[in-house]
Amino acid sequence: MKSDKIADDHTVVRKIPKSRLTVDFLTGEPVPLPQAFELRPDEEYLSASWLEFHGEARNVCIEKTVHTLRRCVSIKPKDKCGFAMGNVGAIKETCKAFKKAVRIVHERTKNNPAYAAVRQIAPNNLELMEALAKGAWRSVVLNADIPEQTLPKPDQAKLLH
């Protein structure tokens, strides 16, 4: 599989289940728990999506990324999950402090053309996961805050022919 490095000033987005989200008591903002970055026993890397793949204004990129993830992972618009957004450079620096030279790469899939992987992060390290949750991947957008995707209306002229 061909993979391309994602630039350090770009962002990767990871779906966070409701059970791995909490609220920062000082700010009232949703934040991920360290377990949101835990690898399952059969996983070798963290899966994510490349935000800037969509190449438009940040808010448009966020909406398009969430819509793509909803379609790929069967997330309903009202599901109580969230999406952690992490700066690639900050993720690398955090991992480097734990002697992990991660690679964050774009690996297009059929279902998700913006698919990204954080490779060489295994095995699980609770201190590293906590550092990612408190720093590089702290920013969360709630699924319920992103409107449903609206499909474009068919062109009336095309319907007449």
C-alpha positions in Angstrom: 0.0 0.0 0.0 1.4 3.4 -1.0 1.5 5.9 1.9 2.6 9.5 1.9 3.8 11.5 5.0 1.4 14.1 6.2 2.9 17.6 6.9 3.7 18.5 10.5 1.4 21.6 10.3 -1.6 19.5 9.3 -4.2 17.8 11.4 -5.4 14.2 11.9 -8.8 13.3 13.3 -9.6 10.3 15.4 -13.1 9.1 16.3 -13.6 9.0 20.1 -16.4 6.8 21.5 -18.6 8.4 24.2 -17.1 6.1 26.8 -13.7 7.6 26.2 -14.7 11.2 26.4 -15.0 13.4 29.5 -15.5 17.1 30.3 -12.7 19.4 31.5 -14.1 20.7 34.8 -12.3 24.1 34.3 -13.4 24.8 30.8 -16.5 22.7 30.3 -15.0 21.4 27.0 -15.1 17.8 25.9 -11.7 16.2 26.1 -10.5 12.6 25.3 -9.5 10.2 28.0 -6.0 8.5 27.5 -7.8 5.3 26.6 -9.0 6.9 23.4 -5.4 6.3 22.1 -5.1 2.8 23.2 -4.4 0.1 20.6 -6.7 -3.0 20.5 -4.8 -6.3 20.8 -4.9 -6.8 17.0 -3.9 -3.3 16.1 -0.4 -2.1 15.2 -1.2 1.6 14.6 -3.8 4.3 15.4 -6.3 5.0 12.6 -7.4 8.5 11.8 -8.4 10.8 9.0 -6.3 13.6 7.4 -8.3 16.8 7.9 -6.6 19.0 5.2 -7.2 16.3 2.6 -10.4 18.1 1.9 -8.4 21.3 1.1 -10.9 23.9 2.1 -11.6 26.2 5.0 -11.1 24.5 8.4 -14.7 24.4 9.3 -15.6 22.9 5.9 -12.8 20.3 6.3 -14.1 19.3 9.7 -17.6 18.8 8.3 -16.4 16.8 5.4 -14.1 14.7 7.6 -17.0 13.9 10.0 -19.4 13.1 7.2 -16.8 10.7 5.7 -16.2 9.0 9.1 -20.0 8.7 9.7 -20.3 6.9 6.4 -17.2 4.7 6.9 -17.8 3.7 10.5 -21.7 3.8 10.6 -22.0 6.7 12.9 -25.4 8.4 13.2 -25.5 12.2 13.4 -27.0 12.0 16.9 -24.4 9.5 18.3 -22.7 10.8 21.4 -19.1 10.3 20.1 -16.6 13.0 19.3 -13.6 13.6 17.1 -10.2 14.4 18.5 -8.1 16.7 16.3 -4.4 16.5 16.6 -1.6 18.5 15.1 0.8 16.1 13.3 3.9 17.9 14.5 2.7 18.0 18.1 1.8 14.3 18.0 5.3 13.5 16.7 7.0 15.6 19.4 4.9 14.1 22.2 5.8 10.6 21.0 9.4 11.5 20.6 9.5 12.4 24.3 8.6 8.7 24.9 11.2 7.5 22.5 8.7 6.7 19.8 9.6 7.8 16.2 6.0 7.7 14.8 5.2 8.1 11.2 1.9 9.8 10.4 0.9 8.9 6.8 -1.9 9.2 4.4 -3.1 5.7 3.2 -6.2 6.2 1.0 -8.8 3.5 1.3 -11.8 2.7 -0.8 -14.2 3.9 1.9 -12.1 6.8 3.2 -9.9 8.6 0.7 -8.5 10.7 3.7 -7.5 7.7 5.8 -4.4 8.3 7.9 -2.3 6.0 10.1 -0.1 6.8 13.1 2.4 4.1 12.7 5.2 2.8 15.1 3.3 3.9 18.2 2.9 0.4 19.7 2.9 -1.0 22.3 0.4 0.8 24.5 2.0 3.2 27.0 -0.5 4.9 29.5 1.8 7.8 30.1 2.1 8.5 26.4 -1.7 8.1 25.8 -2.2 10.6 28.7 0.2 13.1 27.2 -1.6 12.8 23.8 -5.0 13.3 25.4 -3.8 16.3 27.5 -1.9 17.9 24.7 -1.5 17.2 21.0 -5.0 15.5 20.6 -6.9 17.5 23.3 -9.2 19.4 20.9 -12.5 17.6 20.4 -15.5 18.3 18.1 -18.7 16.5 19.2 -20.5 14.5 16.6 -23.8 16.1 17.5 -22.4 19.5 16.8 -21.9 18.7 13.1 -25.0 19.0 10.9 -26.2 16.2 8.8 -24.8 16.1 5.3 -27.2 17.8 2.9 -27.2 16.3 -0.6 -27.2 18.8 -3.5 -30.6 19.1 -5.2 -30.8 17.7 -8.7 -30.4 20.3 -11.4 -33.9 21.1 -12.6 -32.6 21.5 -16.2 -31.3 18.0 -16.2 -34.7 16.7 -15.1 -36.4 18.3 -18.1 -34.3 16.4 -20.7 
